[in-house]
Amino acid sequence: MPKFFIKSNQINENEITLVGEDVKHISNVLRKQIADEVNICNIDTSENFLCQITKFEKDNIQCKILKKLECKTESNVDITIFQGLPKSEKMELIIQKCTEVGVKTFVPVQMERCIVKLDEKSKVKKIERWQKIAETAAKQSGRNNIPDIKDVINLEKLCNLIEKYDIVLLAYENEFNCTLKSELKKLIGRENLKIGIIIGPEGGIDEKEVKELVIAGAKRITLGERILRTETVGIVVSSIILYELE
């Protein structure tokens, strides 16, 4: 059943008001009618409700709450992906698929080898689009929260953020000894972990940047003999982390 997100101010006692694009989607795409049921999630509280449509209006849809649903789709492992800005639409793919996997935050990073250079106007438009992609993917995969797309940061800001995490893993093709598996073994049994994953753009992470990140506390890891594309790394690493630690 499709899921729709609301905020607490859209709930009035036993009724919920859907607005915006949800109205068009329910009316024109799903062709829902009065008495049809929908799954609605309050993103402020992560509560899920089974609701019945009671009224269609031009700019809103009224629903009656039938019952509260148990829906445990969010992991106790909080993963942030620090993604070196990739070319074309790769960031959209990364956000879409990693949202489905369970990543909670995405931070675009301007790195030395990034071909893409965004001005302030372009950043705002990109982040708005990326946030919408995250919302759509969260609905599709039944998430209780929409991942947060942060502003684009530089390497210095990234280094300053590392200390806020239990561990920050740096996927690096020139690391041959320390594996993802060995680092995850150290974390098994710990609760409410906050994990960061640093991924370079198409050209990889510059050696100078790697040194700065390691000094700041990031842990270099190898992902094996095969070199993965930048749009593949986040999906693979976050999937393994959640499999091992969730």
Secondary structure, DSSP 8 states (H G I E B T S, - for coil): --EEEE-GGGEETTEEEEETHHHHIIIIIS---TT-EEEEEETTTTEEEEEEEEEE-SSEEEEEEEEEE----S-SSEEEEEEE--STTHHHHHHHHHHHHT--EEEEE--TT------HHHHHHHHHHHHHHHHHHHHHHT-SS--EE---B-HHHHHHHGGGSSEEEEE-TT--S-BHHHHHHTTTT-SS-EEEEEE--TT---HHHHHHHHHHT-EEEB--SS---HHHHHHHHHHHHHHHH-
